[in-house]
Amino acid sequence: MKIKLSTNIYPYEAIINTCYNYLDRVYLYLDGNIDREITVYFKNKKDSLRLGLDKVKDEFLNDLVHSTLRLQVSRNNKKITEYIVNRALYSALPGQKDSTLDSLLGEEDTGLRQPKEDPLGIAIPWEEKYGPSEPAKTGNKLKKKKQR
């Protein structure tokens, strides 16, 4: 069985992503020109003979529409996604200041913000809270055994 797909309607990336989802069910062969039309050939695998190729074809076409939509949404949201990731990574750097990001967000200070309250004492370093740690007692036991 074969399906001819126009790359004007279905982007090549969406076709490849959809094909990948069906590798466990059928053998897939691709042919054609990426700029115009891709032909997808389906062949049953031995362990999936009970699945009709017509059903697989229908599911494939539905998944192809889904992959195309996901790709379009991803492309449409590319700038905002990059901005969010950059902002998250940037805010993790202590004491960094970027006037471009600040002006976009309307913020004046972009350094790490200290909490106003810390009722549980989470922000206090261990040494300040409990004092310096004691030397390991296992080292003392080893010395005593060697002296005997």
Backbone as CSV, one residue per row, in Angstrom:
resi,resn,N_x,N_y,N_z,CA_x,CA_y,CA_z,C_x,C_y,C_z
1,MET,0.843,-1.168,0.000,0.000,0.000,0.000,0.891,1.235,0.000
2,LYS,0.436,2.286,-0.637,1.214,3.522,-0.659,0.291,4.724,-0.517
3,ILE,0.883,5.799,-0.002,0.194,7.078,0.157,1.102,8.146,-0.436
4,LYS,0.525,9.007,-1.269,1.278,10.144,-1.792,0.896,11.368,-0.984
5,LEU,1.911,12.065,-0.470,1.683,13.222,0.398,2.366,14.447,-0.188
6,SER,1.619,15.523,-0.313,2.176,16.777,-0.803,2.915,17.477,0.327
7,THR,4.157,17.881,0.071,4.907,18.591,1.101,4.465,20.047,1.214
8,ASN,3.571,20.488,0.336,2.960,21.814,0.503,1.918,21.778,1.611
9,ILE,1.307,20.624,1.817,0.284,20.469,2.862,0.907,19.928,4.145
10,TYR,1.703,18.865,4.009,2.331,18.217,5.162,3.839,18.465,5.115
11,PRO,4.381,19.200,6.061,5.832,19.431,6.067,6.605,18.118,6.190
12,TYR,7.779,18.089,5.618,8.622,16.898,5.636,8.885,16.428,7.060
13,GLU,9.121,17.376,7.990,9.385,17.003,9.380,8.202,16.264,9.991
14,ALA,6.983,16.699,9.672,5.789,16.046,10.206,5.646,14.639,9.635
15,ILE,5.983,14.468,8.365,5.904,13.143,7.748,6.899,12.196,8.420
16,ILE,8.124,12.661,8.625,9.146,11.825,9.262,8.754,11.483,10.696
17,ASN,8.253,12.459,11.449,7.829,12.191,12.830,6.714,11.163,12.884
18,THR,5.767,11.264,11.972,4.658,10.313,11.946,5.150,8.932,11.563
19,CYS,6.035,8.854,10.583,6.601,7.554,10.183,7.298,6.892,11.371
20,TYR,8.017,7.662,12.130,8.729,7.119,13.286,7.761,6.443,14.265
21,ASN,6.571,7.023,14.432,5.591,6.466,15.366,5.036,5.118,14.908
22,TYR,5.209,4.767,13.628,4.647,3.529,13.099,5.699,2.457,12.807
23,LEU,6.937,2.716,13.166,7.994,1.745,12.880,7.798,0.415,13.596
24,ASP,7.104,0.410,14.719,6.892,-0.839,15.443,5.792,-1.698,14.816
25,ARG,4.937,-1.110,13.984,3.810,-1.846,13.408,4.045,-2.310,11.972
26,VAL,4.614,-1.428,11.160,4.781,-1.723,9.736,6.159,-1.273,9.265
27,TYR,6.557,-1.830,8.141,7.755,-1.338,7.471,7.341,-0.144,6.620
28,LEU,8.135,0.898,6.658,7.828,2.108,5.899,8.983,2.430,4.971
29,TYR,8.643,2.783,3.754,9.629,3.205,2.767,9.192,4.548,2.224
30,LEU,10.122,5.470,2.138,9.830,6.811,1.640,10.500,7.016,0.298
31,ASP,9.797,7.714,-0.595,10.344,8.014,-1.904,9.755,9.347,-2.353
32,GLY,10.431,9.997,-3.254,9.900,11.237,-3.810,10.846,12.392,-3.651
33,ASN,10.315,13.564,-3.880,11.070,14.806,-3.811,10.586,15.609,-2.604
34,ILE,11.495,15.972,-1.738,11.132,16.693,-0.509,10.423,18.015,-0.830
35,ASP,10.743,18.622,-1.951,10.155,19.920,-2.295,8.739,19.810,-2.865
36,ARG,8.326,18.613,-3.330,7.004,18.503,-3.951,6.109,17.454,-3.313
37,GLU,6.558,16.190,-3.392,5.678,15.101,-2.973,6.491,13.941,-2.419
38,ILE,6.011,13.364,-1.321,6.633,12.201,-0.696,5.653,11.036,-0.815
39,THR,6.151,9.889,-1.229,5.338,8.679,-1.270,5.787,7.779,-0.130
40,VAL,4.813,7.369,0.682,5.082,6.479,1.810,4.510,5.112,1.462
41,TYR,5.380,4.089,1.448,4.973,2.718,1.173,4.887,1.969,2.495
42,PHE,3.786,1.241,2.688,3.553,0.446,3.896,3.678,-1.035,3.566
43,LYS,4.298,-1.782,4.473,4.375,-3.234,4.334,4.224,-3.839,5.723
44,ASN,3.328,-4.838,5.836,3.097,-5.488,7.130,4.352,-6.176,7.638
45,LYS,4.508,-6.140,8.965,5.533,-6.956,9.609,4.914,-8.318,9.915
46,LYS,5.731,-9.330,10.102,5.223,-10.681,10.335,4.307,-10.756,11.544
47,ASP,4.704,-10.094,12.643,3.924,-10.207,13.879,2.704,-9.294,13.898
48,SER,2.507,-8.501,12.876,1.341,-7.620,12.878,0.445,-7.875,11.673
49,LEU,0.399,-9.119,11.190,-0.435,-9.441,10.037,-1.919,-9.249,10.325
50,ARG,-2.315,-9.370,11.573,-3.732,-9.228,11.901,-4.218,-7.787,11.749
51,LEU,-3.272,-6.833,11.777,-3.666,-5.442,11.563,-3.849,-5.209,10.074
52,GLY,-4.992,-4.693,9.701,-5.213,-4.376,8.300,-4.454,-3.119,7.924
53,LEU,-3.896,-3.115,6.724,-3.159,-1.934,6.286,-4.070,-0.727,6.115
54,ASP,-5.344,-0.964,5.817,-6.278,0.161,5.686,-6.435,0.886,7.022
55,LYS,-6.534,0.122,8.096,-6.657,0.724,9.429,-5.384,1.487,9.782
56,VAL,-4.236,0.885,9.500,-2.957,1.543,9.778,-2.837,2.821,8.962
57,LYS,-3.278,2.757,7.711,-3.236,3.941,6.833,-4.097,5.068,7.412
58,ASP,-5.307,4.739,7.854,-6.195,5.756,8.430,-5.594,6.362,9.700
59,GLU,-5.035,5.523,10.565,-4.395,6.024,11.778,-3.182,6.883,11.436
60,PHE,-2.429,6.464,10.429,-1.259,7.212,9.992,-1.664,8.607,9.532
61,LEU,-2.710,8.688,8.734,-3.157,9.999,8.227,-3.647,10.898,9.356
62,ASN,-4.338,10.333,10.334,-4.768,11.131,11.489,-3.562,11.633,12.284
63,ASP,-2.605,10.754,12.505,-1.399,11.160,13.229,-0.588,12.182,12.446
64,LEU,-0.649,12.099,11.133,0.060,13.065,10.295,-0.540,14.465,10.471
65,VAL,-1.858,14.549,10.534,-2.503,15.847,10.793,-2.094,16.357,12.166
66,HIS,-2.066,15.473,13.148,-1.665,15.847,14.510,-0.218,16.356,14.535
67,SER,0.688,15.634,13.870,2.097,16.048,13.829,2.269,17.381,13.118
68,THR,1.483,17.597,12.062,1.552,18.865,11.332,1.111,20.016,12.220
69,LEU,0.039,19.818,12.961,-0.442,20.860,13.863,0.572,21.148,14.964
70,ARG,1.136,20.102,15.560,2.160,20.296,16.604,3.352,21.071,16.074
71,LEU,3.767,20.779,14.852,4.890,21.474,14.234,4.567,22.944,14.008
72,GLN,3.353,23.231,13.549,2.942,24.628,13.322,2.858,25.395,14.631
73,VAL,2.313,24.781,15.665,2.241,25.441,16.975,3.643,25.697,17.505
74,SER,4.518,24.722,17.343,5.902,24.886,17.794,6.587,26.033,17.064
75,ARG,6.374,26.126,15.783,6.979,27.219,15.011,6.381,28.569,15.396
76,ASN,5.072,28.610,15.618,4.421,29.869,15.998,4.868,30.361,17.369
77,ASN,5.161,29.435,18.268,5.543,29.796,19.635,7.051,29.792,19.856
78,LYS,7.817,29.729,18.798,9.271,29.609,18.921,9.880,30.783,19.686
79,LYS,9.489,31.993,19.356,10.100,33.160,20.004,9.769,33.216,21.490
80,ILE,8.527,32.976,21.832,8.143,33.058,23.248,8.785,31.912,24.030
81,THR,8.903,30.729,23.414,9.558,29.606,24.082,11.030,29.912,24.333
82,GLU,11.702,30.455,23.321,13.109,30.829,23.491,13.255,31.899,24.571
83,TYR,12.340,32.856,24.596,12.399,33.916,25.600,12.249,33.347,27.000
84,ILE,11.289,32.442,27.180,11.045,31.857,28.505,12.259,31.047,28.968
85,VAL,12.827,30.250,28.077,13.988,29.448,28.445,15.176,30.353,28.751
86,ASN,15.409,31.358,27.910,16.515,32.282,28.161,16.339,33.014,29.484
87,ARG,15.134,33.431,29.762,14.861,34.154,31.002,15.089,33.251,32.214
88,ALA,14.650,32.006,32.107,14.831,31.063,33.218,16.310,30.795,33.467
89,LEU,17.062,30.586,32.391,18.491,30.331,32.552,19.222,31.583,33.026
90,TYR,18.827,32.721,32.510,19.476,33.968,32.878,19.232,34.304,34.345
91,SER,18.021,34.047,34.816,17.702,34.398,36.203,18.449,33.508,37.197
92,ALA,18.992,32.397,36.729,19.754,31.524,37.620,21.169,32.034,37.855
93,LEU,21.620,32.980,37.051,22.957,33.534,37.225,22.930,34.621,38.282
94,PRO,23.786,34.547,39.298,23.770,35.563,40.352,24.362,36.888,39.869
95,GLY,23.691,37.959,40.224,24.213,39.301,39.995,24.261,39.742,38.554
96,GLN,23.641,39.039,37.642,23.649,39.452,36.245,22.552,40.473,36.009
97,LYS,22.816,41.384,35.097,21.840,42.421,34.803,21.765,42.587,33.300
98,ASP,20.569,42.596,32.770,20.356,42.766,31.338,19.248,43.790,31.151
99,SER,19.612,44.954,30.664,18.633,46.032,30.558,17.551,45.703,29.536
100,THR,17.854,44.896,28.507,16.847,44.526,27.512,15.757,43.691,28.151
101,LEU,16.161,42.656,28.885,15.174,41.822,29.560,14.421,42.612,30.614
102,ASP,15.143,43.484,31.335,14.492,44.287,32.364,13.434,45.195,31.764
103,SER,13.742,45.809,30.633,12.773,46.723,30.026,11.567,45.963,29.500
104,LEU,11.779,44.745,29.004,10.654,43.942,28.522,9.738,43.513,29.660
105,LEU,10.344,43.188,30.785,9.560,42.730,31.927,9.148,43.858,32.864
106,GLY,9.733,45.032,32.684,9.426,46.148,33.574,10.038,45.974,34.936
107,GLU,11.190,45.294,35.010,11.853,45.071,36.285,13.140,45.883,36.322
108,GLU,13.525,46.287,37.498,14.764,47.040,37.640,15.921,46.163,38.076
109,ASP,15.674,45.180,38.923,16.745,44.341,39.444,16.508,42.910,38.993
110,THR,17.490,42.319,38.303,17.328,40.935,37.842,18.281,39.980,38.540
111,GLY,18.978,40.423,39.564,19.866,39.529,40.307,19.049,38.525,41.086
112,LEU,19.711,37.589,41.714,18.976,36.628,42.522,18.265,37.348,43.653
113,ARG,17.019,37.059,43.793,16.219,37.731,44.813,16.241,36.910,46.099
114,GLN,16.508,37.579,47.199,16.506,36.917,48.491,15.071,36.904,49.018
115,PRO,14.683,35.829,49.656,13.327,35.791,50.197,13.156,36.834,51.306
116,LYS,11.957,37.386,51.375,11.691,38.395,52.407,11.612,37.740,53.781
117,GLU,11.061,36.535,53.804,10.947,35.825,55.072,11.451,34.399,54.875
118,ASP,12.042,33.852,55.921,12.525,32.479,55.896,12.186,31.833,57.229
119,PRO,10.888,31.584,57.494,10.485,31.089,58.809,11.046,29.703,59.131
120,LEU,11.355,28.889,58.131,11.873,27.549,58.385,13.398,27.498,58.407
121,GLY,14.031,28.608,58.104,15.486,28.652,58.114,16.120,27.855,56.986
122,ILE,15.442,27.753,55.873,15.931,26.960,54.747,17.133,27.623,54.085
123,ALA,17.156,28.950,54.044,18.221,29.666,53.350,19.510,29.761,54.163
124,ILE,19.496,29.322,55.422,20.687,29.393,56.270,21.602,28.215,55.942
125,PRO,22.881,28.469,55.656,23.802,27.362,55.374,23.924,26.418,56.569
126,TRP,24.231,25.173,56.293,24.309,24.114,57.305,25.287,24.467,58.420
127,GLU,26.472,24.984,58.060,27.491,25.292,59.055,27.042,26.395,60.004
128,GLU,26.315,27.375,59.495,25.824,28.450,60.353,24.730,27.949,61.279
129,LYS,23.924,27.019,60.794,22.795,26.526,61.565,23.224,25.502,62.615
130,TYR,24.147,24.580,62.277,24.497,23.490,63.174,25.969,23.485,63.590
131,GLY,26.754,24.409,63.093,28.171,24.446,63.435,28.972,23.551,62.497
132,PRO,30.296,23.599,62.636,31.139,22.767,61.745,30.898,21.296,62.007
133,SER,31.017,20.511,60.960,30.774,19.073,61.110,31.966,18.426,61.817
134,GLU,31.675,17.355,62.576,32.710,16.644,63.325,33.454,15.693,62.396
135,PRO,34.731,15.403,62.736,35.459,14.430,61.895,34.793,13.067,61.986
136,ALA,34.909,12.304,60.933,34.274,10.984,60.889,34.878,10.069,61.958
137,LYS,34.020,9.351,62.655,34.474,8.479,63.732,35.103,7.197,63.199
138,THR,34.838,6.847,61.967,35.406,5.616,61.417,36.913,5.729,61.293
139,GLY,37.418,6.926,61.030,38.860,7.119,60.945,39.527,6.848,62.281
140,ASN,38.905,7.228,63.401,39.459,6.982,64.738,39.497,5.489,65.050
141,LYS,38.512,4.748,64.653,38.464,3.311,64.894,39.588,2.612,64.153
142,LEU,39.862,3.082,62.944,40.935,2.465,62.164,42.283,2.683,62.839
143,LYS,42.508,3.861,63.388,43.777,4.154,64.055,43.933,3.266,65.288
144,LYS,42.868,3.054,66.057,42.943,2.248,67.258,43.249,0.787,66.927
145,LYS,42.696,0.282,65.840,42.945,-1.095,65.458,44.391,-1.287,65.051
146,LYS,44.967,-0.304,64.388,46.353,-0.412,63.941,47.302,-0.378,65.137
147,GLN,46.967,0.343,66.206,47.836,0.442,67.368,47.863,-0.853,68.149
148,ARG,46.866,-1.661,68.102,46.794,-2.911,68.889,47.700,-3.927,68.384
